[in-house]
Amino acid sequence: MRKVVSQFGEGPLQQKLSTGDLHYLSDAEISKGGSGTGPSPHEYLGAALAACTSMTLKMYAERKAMNLKNAIVTVDIERHNDVEILTRHIELVGDLDDQQRERLLEIAQKCPIHRALAGEIQIKTQLVN
């Protein structure tokens, strides 16, 4: 997996991000002191879960020859009492029976980002000179 690099961008909170040859921005909303030029770090976290869920469902449905035309995944993140609550809504588009829909819901719980967020996470931090 490629490393993600973040460094100061323009304005009060903007960050310039890169992953390999890809370049993108992160920022805070104007109401939170940023310039609103990119998704916030929490929005990227939600995007990671949404994208991973949709990708996982697409791969599984194709492998099982299911008639899944689209999986629209929406993630909202709220914080209550020092707990991050990620609410994920999944809309399955296609000619699917109830059994297939239930199986796809089970598969959504197994996407790698879901498993990472729901499991134990270790963050190792090192200063580089």
N, CA, C and O atoms as CSV, one atom per row, in Angstrom:
chain,resi,resn,atom,element,x,y,z
A,1,MET,N,N,0.857,-1.173,0.000
A,1,MET,CA,C,0.000,0.000,0.000
A,1,MET,C,C,0.901,1.234,0.000
A,1,MET,O,O,1.916,1.277,0.696
A,2,ARG,N,N,0.514,2.232,-0.790
A,2,ARG,CA,C,1.285,3.465,-0.863
A,2,ARG,C,C,1.104,4.290,0.411
A,2,ARG,O,O,0.051,4.241,1.047
A,3,LYS,N,N,2.121,5.033,0.773
A,3,LYS,CA,C,2.051,5.908,1.935
A,3,LYS,C,C,1.307,7.180,1.586
A,3,LYS,O,O,1.331,7.633,0.441
A,4,VAL,N,N,0.651,7.751,2.572
A,4,VAL,CA,C,-0.005,9.050,2.428
A,4,VAL,C,C,0.882,10.077,3.126
A,4,VAL,O,O,1.314,9.868,4.260
A,5,VAL,N,N,1.148,11.186,2.442
A,5,VAL,CA,C,1.974,12.262,2.992
A,5,VAL,C,C,1.111,13.512,3.091
A,5,VAL,O,O,0.379,13.845,2.159
A,6,SER,N,N,1.202,14.205,4.228
A,6,SER,CA,C,0.481,15.453,4.432
A,6,SER,C,C,1.476,16.534,4.826
A,6,SER,O,O,2.392,16.299,5.614
A,7,GLN,N,N,1.280,17.731,4.258
A,7,GLN,CA,C,2.085,18.886,4.650
A,7,GLN,C,C,1.239,20.144,4.518
A,7,GLN,O,O,0.203,20.139,3.853
A,8,PHE,N,N,1.684,21.212,5.149
A,8,PHE,CA,C,0.918,22.445,5.145
A,8,PHE,C,C,0.604,22.889,3.725
A,8,PHE,O,O,1.436,22.787,2.823
A,9,GLY,N,N,-0.617,23.387,3.548
A,9,GLY,CA,C,-1.034,23.958,2.275
A,9,GLY,C,C,-1.241,25.450,2.437
A,9,GLY,O,O,-0.571,26.098,3.242
A,10,GLU,N,N,-2.173,25.992,1.666
A,10,GLU,CA,C,-2.492,27.418,1.734
A,10,GLU,C,C,-3.554,27.646,2.803
A,10,GLU,O,O,-4.339,26.746,3.102
A,11,GLY,N,N,-3.581,28.829,3.371
A,11,GLY,CA,C,-4.619,29.167,4.337
A,11,GLY,C,C,-4.350,28.595,5.716
A,11,GLY,O,O,-3.317,27.969,5.951
A,12,PRO,N,N,-5.289,28.815,6.626
A,12,PRO,CA,C,-5.048,28.473,8.024
A,12,PRO,C,C,-4.925,26.985,8.328
A,12,PRO,O,O,-4.134,26.617,9.197
A,13,LEU,N,N,-5.670,26.112,7.652
A,13,LEU,CA,C,-5.649,24.694,8.010
A,13,LEU,C,C,-5.492,23.736,6.830
A,13,LEU,O,O,-5.396,22.527,7.038
A,14,GLN,N,N,-5.463,24.236,5.618
A,14,GLN,CA,C,-5.378,23.353,4.452
A,14,GLN,C,C,-4.129,22.481,4.522
A,14,GLN,O,O,-3.062,22.927,4.944
A,15,GLN,N,N,-4.286,21.234,4.101
A,15,GLN,CA,C,-3.175,20.294,4.018
A,15,GLN,C,C,-3.070,19.794,2.587
A,15,GLN,O,O,-4.080,19.483,1.956
A,16,LYS,N,N,-1.834,19.716,2.071
A,16,LYS,CA,C,-1.586,19.125,0.762
A,16,LYS,C,C,-1.255,17.655,1.003
A,16,LYS,O,O,-0.313,17.326,1.724
A,17,LEU,N,N,-2.034,16.793,0.397
A,17,LEU,CA,C,-1.858,15.360,0.565
A,17,LEU,C,C,-1.344,14.748,-0.729
A,17,LEU,O,O,-1.665,15.215,-1.822
A,18,SER,N,N,-0.549,13.706,-0.593
A,18,SER,CA,C,-0.124,12.952,-1.773
A,18,SER,C,C,-0.057,11.475,-1.421
A,18,SER,O,O,0.289,11.079,-0.308
A,19,THR,N,N,-0.404,10.690,-2.417
A,19,THR,CA,C,-0.306,9.237,-2.334
A,19,THR,C,C,0.280,8.811,-3.675
A,19,THR,O,O,-0.411,8.835,-4.693
A,20,GLY,N,N,1.536,8.427,-3.678
A,20,GLY,CA,C,2.193,8.154,-4.948
A,20,GLY,C,C,2.157,9.410,-5.801
A,20,GLY,O,O,2.588,10.475,-5.359
A,21,ASP,N,N,1.642,9.292,-7.034
A,21,ASP,CA,C,1.547,10.437,-7.945
A,21,ASP,C,C,0.233,11.197,-7.814
A,21,ASP,O,O,0.008,12.154,-8.555
A,22,LEU,N,N,-0.636,10.801,-6.898
A,22,LEU,CA,C,-1.923,11.472,-6.704
A,22,LEU,C,C,-1.766,12.613,-5.707
A,22,LEU,O,O,-1.102,12.465,-4.682
A,23,HIS,N,N,-2.384,13.753,-6.018
A,23,HIS,CA,C,-2.303,14.925,-5.139
A,23,HIS,C,C,-3.718,15.429,-4.869
A,23,HIS,O,O,-4.524,15.563,-5.790
A,24,TYR,N,N,-4.011,15.706,-3.608
A,24,TYR,CA,C,-5.336,16.163,-3.223
A,24,TYR,C,C,-5.219,17.001,-1.954
A,24,TYR,O,O,-4.135,17.124,-1.383
A,25,LEU,N,N,-6.335,17.574,-1.515
A,25,LEU,CA,C,-6.322,18.495,-0.380
A,25,LEU,C,C,-7.227,18.006,0.739
A,25,LEU,O,O,-8.172,17.248,0.516
A,26,SER,N,N,-6.916,18.453,1.934
A,26,SER,CA,C,-7.813,18.327,3.077
A,26,SER,C,C,-7.866,19.692,3.737
A,26,SER,O,O,-6.886,20.436,3.718
A,27,ASP,N,N,-8.999,20.018,4.316
A,27,ASP,CA,C,-9.158,21.323,4.949
A,27,ASP,C,C,-10.298,21.213,5.955
A,27,ASP,O,O,-11.026,20.221,5.973
A,28,ALA,N,N,-10.443,22.201,6.762
A,28,ALA,CA,C,-11.581,22.288,7.670
A,28,ALA,C,C,-12.619,23.220,7.052
A,28,ALA,O,O,-12.308,24.060,6.208
A,29,GLU,N,N,-13.851,23.046,7.494
A,29,GLU,CA,C,-14.918,23.933,7.044
A,29,GLU,C,C,-14.614,25.367,7.496
A,29,GLU,O,O,-13.888,25.578,8.467
A,30,ILE,N,N,-15.168,26.333,6.791
A,30,ILE,CA,C,-14.969,27.741,7.140
A,30,ILE,C,C,-15.437,27.998,8.571
A,30,ILE,O,O,-14.784,28.727,9.317
A,31,SER,N,N,-16.564,27.400,8.953
A,31,SER,CA,C,-17.102,27.609,10.308
A,31,SER,C,C,-16.198,27.034,11.397
A,31,SER,O,O,-16.372,27.338,12.577
A,32,LYS,N,N,-15.223,26.194,10.996
A,32,LYS,CA,C,-14.299,25.599,11.965
A,32,LYS,C,C,-12.879,26.126,11.803
A,32,LYS,O,O,-11.922,25.534,12.301
A,33,GLY,N,N,-12.757,27.263,11.091
A,33,GLY,CA,C,-11.466,27.916,10.980
A,33,GLY,C,C,-10.672,27.593,9.738
A,33,GLY,O,O,-9.556,28.089,9.579
A,34,GLY,N,N,-11.207,26.784,8.860
A,34,GLY,CA,C,-10.502,26.455,7.630
A,34,GLY,C,C,-10.989,27.306,6.468
A,34,GLY,O,O,-11.712,28.285,6.651
A,35,SER,N,N,-10.580,26.913,5.275
A,35,SER,CA,C,-11.002,27.607,4.053
A,35,SER,C,C,-12.007,26.801,3.246
A,35,SER,O,O,-12.519,27.291,2.239
A,36,GLY,N,N,-12.301,25.571,3.668
A,36,GLY,CA,C,-13.280,24.739,2.978
A,36,GLY,C,C,-12.846,24.277,1.598
A,36,GLY,O,O,-13.694,24.047,0.736
A,37,THR,N,N,-11.531,24.135,1.365
A,37,THR,CA,C,-11.035,23.787,0.036
A,37,THR,C,C,-10.946,22.286,-0.224
A,37,THR,O,O,-10.564,21.864,-1.316
A,38,GLY,N,N,-11.293,21.491,0.763
A,38,GLY,CA,C,-11.250,20.035,0.591
A,38,GLY,C,C,-11.969,19.358,1.731
A,38,GLY,O,O,-12.351,20.005,2.706
A,39,PRO,N,N,-12.156,18.055,1.613
A,39,PRO,CA,C,-12.799,17.313,2.700
A,39,PRO,C,C,-11.970,17.399,3.982
A,39,PRO,O,O,-10.744,17.503,3.943
A,40,SER,N,N,-12.661,17.352,5.104
A,40,SER,CA,C,-11.970,17.336,6.396
A,40,SER,C,C,-11.402,15.937,6.642
A,40,SER,O,O,-11.799,14.987,5.967
A,41,PRO,N,N,-10.489,15.798,7.587
A,41,PRO,CA,C,-9.991,14.462,7.903
A,41,PRO,C,C,-11.121,13.483,8.272
A,41,PRO,O,O,-11.075,12.319,7.872
A,42,HIS,N,N,-12.126,13.935,9.023
A,42,HIS,CA,C,-13.254,13.061,9.348
A,42,HIS,C,C,-14.040,12.678,8.090
A,42,HIS,O,O,-14.525,11.552,7.977
A,43,GLU,N,N,-14.164,13.617,7.149
A,43,GLU,CA,C,-14.857,13.292,5.892
A,43,GLU,C,C,-14.071,12.272,5.084
A,43,GLU,O,O,-14.663,11.415,4.428
A,44,TYR,N,N,-12.739,12.351,5.121
A,44,TYR,CA,C,-11.931,11.320,4.459
A,44,TYR,C,C,-12.113,9.966,5.142
A,44,TYR,O,O,-12.119,8.931,4.476
A,45,LEU,N,N,-12.258,9.969,6.448
A,45,LEU,CA,C,-12.510,8.722,7.166
A,45,LEU,C,C,-13.842,8.119,6.714
A,45,LEU,O,O,-13.925,6.920,6.446
A,46,GLY,N,N,-14.869,8.942,6.631
A,46,GLY,CA,C,-16.160,8.482,6.129
A,46,GLY,C,C,-16.069,8.018,4.689
A,46,GLY,O,O,-16.682,7.018,4.315
A,47,ALA,N,N,-15.299,8.745,3.872
A,47,ALA,CA,C,-15.122,8.372,2.470
A,47,ALA,C,C,-14.422,7.023,2.353
A,47,ALA,O,O,-14.754,6.222,1.479
A,48,ALA,N,N,-13.453,6.771,3.230
A,48,ALA,CA,C,-12.747,5.487,3.199
A,48,ALA,C,C,-13.712,4.341,3.460
A,48,ALA,O,O,-13.675,3.324,2.768
A,49,LEU,N,N,-14.577,4.504,4.458
A,49,LEU,CA,C,-15.547,3.450,4.768
A,49,LEU,C,C,-16.561,3.294,3.642
A,49,LEU,O,O,-16.895,2.171,3.263
A,50,ALA,N,N,-17.054,4.405,3.104
A,50,ALA,CA,C,-18.049,4.342,2.030
A,50,ALA,C,C,-17.461,3.691,0.775
A,50,ALA,O,O,-18.078,2.801,0.190
A,51,ALA,N,N,-16.278,4.129,0.364
A,51,ALA,CA,C,-15.658,3.592,-0.849
A,51,ALA,C,C,-15.320,2.110,-0.695
A,51,ALA,O,O,-15.561,1.315,-1.604
A,52,CYS,N,N,-14.768,1.748,0.445
A,52,CYS,CA,C,-14.402,0.354,0.682
A,52,CYS,C,C,-15.643,-0.538,0.675
A,52,CYS,O,O,-15.623,-1.633,0.112
A,53,THR,N,N,-16.716,-0.070,1.299
A,53,THR,CA,C,-17.957,-0.849,1.336
A,53,THR,C,C,-18.483,-1.069,-0.072
A,53,THR,O,O,-18.817,-2.194,-0.443
A,54,SER,N,N,-18.558,-0.010,-0.853
A,54,SER,CA,C,-19.081,-0.106,-2.216
A,54,SER,C,C,-18.197,-0.998,-3.087
A,54,SER,O,O,-18.706,-1.810,-3.859
A,55,MET,N,N,-16.874,-0.850,-2.967
A,55,MET,CA,C,-15.956,-1.700,-3.736
A,55,MET,C,C,-16.123,-3.170,-3.373
A,55,MET,O,O,-16.169,-4.035,-4.247
A,56,THR,N,N,-16.212,-3.443,-2.080
A,56,THR,CA,C,-16.358,-4.817,-1.606
A,56,THR,C,C,-17.648,-5.432,-2.126
A,56,THR,O,O,-17.655,-6.577,-2.577
A,57,LEU,N,N,-18.738,-4.676,-2.065
A,57,LEU,CA,C,-20.015,-5.177,-2.562
A,57,LEU,C,C,-19.963,-5.433,-4.065
A,57,LEU,O,O,-20.502,-6.431,-4.544
A,58,LYS,N,N,-19.318,-4.539,-4.808
A,58,LYS,CA,C,-19.206,-4.713,-6.259
A,58,LYS,C,C,-18.419,-5.978,-6.601
A,58,LYS,O,O,-18.839,-6.770,-7.445
A,59,MET,N,N,-17.279,-6.158,-5.943
A,59,MET,CA,C,-16.457,-7.340,-6.211
A,59,MET,C,C,-17.212,-8.627,-5.882
A,59,MET,O,O,-17.191,-9.577,-6.665
A,60,TYR,N,N,-17.875,-8.660,-4.731
A,60,TYR,CA,C,-18.604,-9.851,-4.321
A,60,TYR,C,C,-19.756,-10.144,-5.282
A,60,TYR,O,O,-19.933,-11.283,-5.716
A,61,ALA,N,N,-20.530,-9.126,-5.609
A,61,ALA,CA,C,-21.681,-9.315,-6.499
A,61,ALA,C,C,-21.233,-9.802,-7.878
A,61,ALA,O,O,-21.882,-10.664,-8.469
A,62,GLU,N,N,-20.139,-9.262,-8.388
A,62,GLU,CA,C,-19.640,-9.714,-9.693
A,62,GLU,C,C,-19.181,-11.162,-9.624
A,62,GLU,O,O,-19.454,-11.946,-10.533
A,63,ARG,N,N,-18.485,-11.522,-8.548
A,63,ARG,CA,C,-17.999,-12.897,-8.389
A,63,ARG,C,C,-19.150,-13.889,-8.292
A,63,ARG,O,O,-19.044,-15.016,-8.774
A,64,LYS,N,N,-20.254,-13.467,-7.666
A,64,LYS,CA,C,-21.417,-14.339,-7.481
A,64,LYS,C,C,-22.477,-14.150,-8.568
A,64,LYS,O,O,-23.570,-14.709,-8.479
A,65,ALA,N,N,-22.150,-13.364,-9.589
A,65,ALA,CA,C,-23.059,-13.106,-10.718
A,65,ALA,C,C,-24.414,-12.557,-10.255
A,65,ALA,O,O,-25.458,-12.926,-10.792
A,66,MET,N,N,-24.382,-11.680,-9.264
A,66,MET,CA,C,-25.606,-11.015,-8.804
A,66,MET,C,C,-25.882,-9.814,-9.694
A,66,MET,O,O,-24.958,-9.219,-10.249
A,67,ASN,N,N,-27.128,-9.466,-9.827
A,67,ASN,CA,C,-27.523,-8.338,-10.666
A,67,ASN,C,C,-27.507,-7.036,-9.850
A,67,ASN,O,O,-28.525,-6.355,-9.723
A,68,LEU,N,N,-26.339,-6.709,-9.305
A,68,LEU,CA,C,-26.166,-5.458,-8.557
A,68,LEU,C,C,-25.674,-4.392,-9.523
A,68,LEU,O,O,-24.555,-4.476,-10.027
A,69,LYS,N,N,-26.499,-3.399,-9.780
A,69,LYS,CA,C,-26.153,-2.321,-10.707
A,69,LYS,C,C,-25.353,-1.217,-10.026
A,69,LYS,O,O,-24.507,-0.578,-10.652
A,70,ASN,N,N,-25.627,-0.992,-8.725
A,70,ASN,CA,C,-24.928,0.049,-7.982
A,70,ASN,C,C,-25.134,-0.181,-6.494
A,70,ASN,O,O,-26.150,-0.727,-6.064
A,71,ALA,N,N,-24.156,0.243,-5.726
A,71,ALA,CA,C,-24.272,0.275,-4.267
A,71,ALA,C,C,-23.916,1.700,-3.858
A,71,ALA,O,O,-22.763,2.120,-3.957
A,72,ILE,N,N,-24.913,2.428,-3.402
A,72,ILE,CA,C,-24.711,3.816,-2.992
A,72,ILE,C,C,-24.572,3.820,-1.472
A,72,ILE,O,O,-25.514,3.496,-0.748
A,73,VAL,N,N,-23.391,4.188,-1.005
A,73,VAL,CA,C,-23.076,4.124,0.420
A,73,VAL,C,C,-22.876,5.539,0.946
A,73,VAL,O,O,-22.068,6.299,0.412
A,74,THR,N,N,-23.608,5.885,1.987
A,74,THR,CA,C,-23.508,7.187,2.620
A,74,THR,C,C,-23.050,6.973,4.062
A,74,THR,O,O,-23.602,6.135,4.775
A,75,VAL,N,N,-22.049,7.728,4.484
A,75,VAL,CA,C,-21.534,7.613,5.843
A,75,VAL,C,C,-21.604,8.978,6.513
A,75,VAL,O,O,-21.169,9.984,5.953
A,76,ASP,N,N,-22.153,8.995,7.709
A,76,ASP,CA,C,-22.205,10.209,8.522
A,76,ASP,C,C,-21.447,9.913,9.809
A,76,ASP,O,O,-21.583,8.830,10.378
A,77,ILE,N,N,-20.649,10.872,10.269
A,77,ILE,CA,C,-19.876,10.688,11.496
A,77,ILE,C,C,-20.293,11.741,12.504
A,77,ILE,O,O,-20.291,12.937,12.211
A,78,GLU,N,N,-20.647,11.286,13.689
A,78,GLU,CA,C,-20.986,12.177,14.801
A,78,GLU,C,C,-20.171,11.750,16.017
A,78,GLU,O,O,-19.717,10.609,16.112
A,79,ARG,N,N,-19.998,12.667,16.923
A,79,ARG,CA,C,-19.271,12.357,18.160
A,79,ARG,C,C,-20.199,12.611,19.332
A,79,ARG,O,O,-20.726,13.713,19.482
A,80,HIS,N,N,-20.405,11.593,20.169
A,80,HIS,CA,C,-21.232,11.700,21.370
A,80,HIS,C,C,-20.482,11.079,22.540
A,80,HIS,O,O,-20.082,9.916,22.484
A,81,ASN,N,N,-20.297,11.850,23.590
A,81,ASN,CA,C,-19.646,11.352,24.805
A,81,ASN,C,C,-18.318,10.668,24.513
A,81,ASN,O,O,-18.071,9.558,24.983
A,82,ASP,N,N,-17.467,11.327,23.742
A,82,ASP,CA,C,-16.138,10.821,23.375
A,82,ASP,C,C,-16.170,9.532,22.554
A,82,ASP,O,O,-15.184,8.797,22.526
A,83,VAL,N,N,-17.281,9.252,21.891
A,83,VAL,CA,C,-17.400,8.075,21.029
A,83,VAL,C,C,-17.725,8.544,19.611
A,83,VAL,O,O,-18.675,9.297,19.397
A,84,GLU,N,N,-16.931,8.093,18.659
A,84,GLU,CA,C,-17.209,8.378,17.255
A,84,GLU,C,C,-18.281,7.392,16.792
A,84,GLU,O,O,-18.122,6.180,16.938
A,85,ILE,N,N,-19.356,7.910,16.242
A,85,ILE,CA,C,-20.439,7.066,15.742
A,85,ILE,C,C,-20.508,7.235,14.233
A,85,ILE,O,O,-20.845,8.307,13.731
A,86,LEU,N,N,-20.185,6.162,13.515
A,86,LEU,CA,C,-20.255,6.165,12.054
A,86,LEU,C,C,-21.553,5.478,11.662
A,86,LEU,O,O,-21.744,4.296,11.945
A,87,THR,N,N,-22.437,6.210,11.019
A,87,THR,CA,C,-23.702,5.657,10.551
A,87,THR,C,C,-23.584,5.460,9.050
A,87,THR,O,O,-23.344,6.407,8.302
A,88,ARG,N,N,-23.755,4.220,8.622
A,88,ARG,CA,C,-23.601,3.869,7.206
A,88,ARG,C,C,-24.953,3.446,6.648
A,88,ARG,O,O,-25.600,2.546,7.183
A,89,HIS,N,N,-25.374,4.100,5.574
A,89,HIS,CA,C,-26.594,3.729,4.858
A,89,HIS,C,C,-26.178,3.133,3.512
A,89,HIS,O,O,-25.348,3.706,2.806
A,90,ILE,N,N,-26.752,1.991,3.160
A,90,ILE,CA,C,-26.415,1.316,1.908
A,90,ILE,C,C,-27.681,1.169,1.084
A,90,ILE,O,O,-28.667,0.585,1.533
A,91,GLU,N,N,-27.640,1.706,-0.128
A,91,GLU,CA,C,-28.740,1.532,-1.073
A,91,GLU,C,C,-28.256,0.587,-2.171
A,91,GLU,O,O,-27.311,0.896,-2.896
A,92,LEU,N,N,-28.909,-0.556,-2.284
A,92,LEU,CA,C,-28.561,-1.538,-3.308
A,92,LEU,C,C,-29.495,-1.362,-4.495
A,92,LEU,O,O,-30.715,-1.440,-4.352
A,93,VAL,N,N,-28.913,-1.123,-5.671
A,93,VAL,CA,C,-29.690,-0.912,-6.884
A,93,VAL,C,C,-29.490,-2.118,-7.791
A,93,VAL,O,O,-28.359,-2.467,-8.129
A,94,GLY,N,N,-30.576,-2.745,-8.177
A,94,GLY,CA,C,-30.495,-3.902,-9.059
A,94,GLY,C,C,-31.605,-4.883,-8.745
A,94,GLY,O,O,-32.353,-4.717,-7.781
A,95,ASP,N,N,-31.697,-5.894,-9.565
A,95,ASP,CA,C,-32.721,-6.925,-9.401
A,95,ASP,C,C,-32.188,-7.998,-8.465
A,95,ASP,O,O,-31.608,-8.989,-8.908
A,96,LEU,N,N,-32.390,-7.793,-7.164
A,96,LEU,CA,C,-31.875,-8.690,-6.126
A,96,LEU,C,C,-33.024,-9.232,-5.297
A,96,LEU,O,O,-33.982,-8.516,-5.006
A,97,ASP,N,N,-32.926,-10.507,-4.914
A,97,ASP,CA,C,-33.949,-11.051,-4.028
A,97,ASP,C,C,-33.548,-10.772,-2.572
A,97,ASP,O,O,-32.447,-10.287,-2.309
A,98,ASP,N,N,-34.437,-11.078,-1.641
A,98,ASP,CA,C,-34.193,-10.780,-0.226
A,98,ASP,C,C,-32.954,-11.495,0.302
A,98,ASP,O,O,-32.210,-10.930,1.103
A,99,GLN,N,N,-32.727,-12.716,-0.133
A,99,GLN,CA,C,-31.566,-13.476,0.326
A,99,GLN,C,C,-30.266,-12.819,-0.152
A,99,GLN,O,O,-29.301,-12.732,0.606
A,100,GLN,N,N,-30.241,-12.362,-1.391
A,100,GLN,CA,C,-29.054,-11.680,-1.910
A,100,GLN,C,C,-28.815,-10.368,-1.173
A,100,GLN,O,O,-27.674,-10.033,-0.855
A,101,ARG,N,N,-29.872,-9.633,-0.903
A,101,ARG,CA,C,-29.740,-8.364,-0.187
A,101,ARG,C,C,-29.171,-8.597,1.220
A,101,ARG,O,O,-28.298,-7.853,1.668
A,102,GLU,N,N,-29.659,-9.617,1.905
A,102,GLU,CA,C,-29.154,-9.943,3.245
A,102,GLU,C,C,-27.686,-10.354,3.192
A,102,GLU,O,O,-26.892,-9.963,4.047
A,103,ARG,N,N,-27.334,-11.144,2.185
A,103,ARG,CA,C,-25.939,-11.571,2.044
A,103,ARG,C,C,-25.033,-10.373,1.767
A,103,ARG,O,O,-23.931,-10.297,2.310
A,104,LEU,N,N,-25.478,-9.448,0.939
A,104,LEU,CA,C,-24.681,-8.259,0.666
A,104,LEU,C,C,-24.506,-7.399,1.918
A,104,LEU,O,O,-23.453,-6.791,2.111
A,105,LEU,N,N,-25.520,-7.347,2.756
A,105,LEU,CA,C,-25.381,-6.630,4.026
A,105,LEU,C,C,-24.315,-7.293,4.898
A,105,LEU,O,O,-23.513,-6.604,5.528
A,106,GLU,N,N,-24.304,-8.616,4.936
A,106,GLU,CA,C,-23.269,-9.341,5.688
A,106,GLU,C,C,-21.888,-9.043,5.119
A,106,GLU,O,O,-20.934,-8.833,5.868
A,107,ILE,N,N,-21.783,-9.025,3.806
A,107,ILE,CA,C,-20.497,-8.761,3.148
A,107,ILE,C,C,-20.020,-7.340,3.447
A,107,ILE,O,O,-18.820,-7.115,3.607
A,108,ALA,N,N,-20.936,-6.388,3.522
A,108,ALA,CA,C,-20.566,-5.002,3.834
A,108,ALA,C,C,-19.846,-4.921,5.178
A,108,ALA,O,O,-18.935,-4.112,5.351
A,109,GLN,N,N,-20.253,-5.755,6.118
A,109,GLN,CA,C,-19.622,-5.761,7.440
A,109,GLN,C,C,-18.189,-6.293,7.387
A,109,GLN,O,O,-17.437,-6.162,8.353
A,110,LYS,N,N,-17.817,-6.893,6.255
A,110,LYS,CA,C,-16.499,-7.511,6.135
A,110,LYS,C,C,-15.535,-6.711,5.281
A,110,LYS,O,O,-14.427,-7.174,5.009
A,111,CYS,N,N,-15.933,-5.513,4.849
A,111,CYS,CA,C,-14.985,-4.741,4.045
A,111,CYS,C,C,-13.771,-4.400,4.917
A,111,CYS,O,O,-13.910,-4.212,6.125
A,112,PRO,N,N,-12.591,-4.321,4.314
A,112,PRO,CA,C,-11.376,-4.121,5.107
A,112,PRO,C,C,-11.377,-2.872,5.994
A,112,PRO,O,O,-10.850,-2.920,7.105
A,113,ILE,N,N,-11.947,-1.774,5.540
A,113,ILE,CA,C,-11.964,-0.568,6.368
A,113,ILE,C,C,-12.918,-0.747,7.541
A,113,ILE,O,O,-12.616,-0.309,8.651
A,114,HIS,N,N,-14.068,-1.386,7.313
A,114,HIS,CA,C,-14.994,-1.677,8.419
A,114,HIS,C,C,-14.278,-2.510,9.469
A,114,HIS,O,O,-14.351,-2.215,10.662
A,115,ARG,N,N,-13.589,-3.551,9.024
A,115,ARG,CA,C,-12.890,-4.431,9.972
A,115,ARG,C,C,-11.783,-3.684,10.710
A,115,ARG,O,O,-11.569,-3.904,11.902
A,116,ALA,N,N,-11.077,-2.797,9.996
A,116,ALA,CA,C,-10.014,-2.026,10.648
A,116,ALA,C,C,-10.587,-1.097,11.706
A,116,ALA,O,O,-10.054,-1.006,12.812
A,117,LEU,N,N,-11.671,-0.408,11.370
A,117,LEU,CA,C,-12.259,0.543,12.312
A,117,LEU,C,C,-12.931,-0.153,13.492
A,117,LEU,O,O,-12.927,0.367,14.608
A,118,ALA,N,N,-13.503,-1.318,13.248
A,118,ALA,CA,C,-14.210,-2.040,14.310
A,118,ALA,C,C,-13.252,-2.875,15.159
A,118,ALA,O,O,-13.613,-3.296,16.258
A,119,GLY,N,N,-12.048,-3.118,14.669
A,119,GLY,CA,C,-11.080,-3.937,15.388
A,119,GLY,C,C,-10.129,-3.091,16.203
A,119,GLY,O,O,-10.368,-1.907,16.441
A,120,GLU,N,N,-9.074,-3.703,16.615
A,120,GLU,CA,C,-8.058,-2.992,17.383
A,120,GLU,C,C,-7.157,-2.224,16.426
A,120,GLU,O,O,-6.714,-2.758,15.409
A,121,ILE,N,N,-6.895,-0.982,16.758
A,121,ILE,CA,C,-6.029,-0.137,15.942
A,121,ILE,C,C,-4.843,0.301,16.787
A,121,ILE,O,O,-5.008,0.704,17.938
A,122,GLN,N,N,-3.655,0.224,16.217
A,122,GLN,CA,C,-2.465,0.728,16.865
A,122,GLN,C,C,-1.905,1.848,15.997
A,122,GLN,O,O,-1.821,1.708,14.777
A,123,ILE,N,N,-1.528,2.938,16.612
A,123,ILE,CA,C,-0.897,4.043,15.903
A,123,ILE,C,C,0.486,4.227,16.482
A,123,ILE,O,O,0.637,4.537,17.664
A,124,LYS,N,N,1.485,4.038,15.663
A,124,LYS,CA,C,2.876,4.206,16.084
A,124,LYS,C,C,3.350,5.544,15.525
A,124,LYS,O,O,3.250,5.779,14.321
A,125,THR,N,N,3.864,6.419,16.383
A,125,THR,CA,C,4.298,7.751,15.967
A,125,THR,C,C,5.798,7.887,16.243
A,125,THR,O,O,6.280,7.574,17.331
A,126,GLN,N,N,6.516,8.364,15.226
A,126,GLN,CA,C,7.960,8.572,15.369
A,126,GLN,C,C,8.309,9.945,14.833
A,126,GLN,O,O,7.791,10.355,13.794
A,127,LEU,N,N,9.175,10.658,15.521
A,127,LEU,CA,C,9.695,11.916,15.006
A,127,LEU,C,C,10.850,11.616,14.063
A,127,LEU,O,O,11.690,10.762,14.348
A,128,VAL,N,N,10.888,12.323,12.939
A,128,VAL,CA,C,11.958,12.154,11.971
A,128,VAL,C,C,12.783,13.434,11.960
A,128,VAL,O,O,12.233,14.531,11.866
A,129,ASN,N,N,14.098,13.296,12.057
A,129,ASN,CA,C,14.971,14.487,12.049
A,129,ASN,C,C,15.435,14.807,10.671
A,129,ASN,O,O,16.174,15.772,10.476
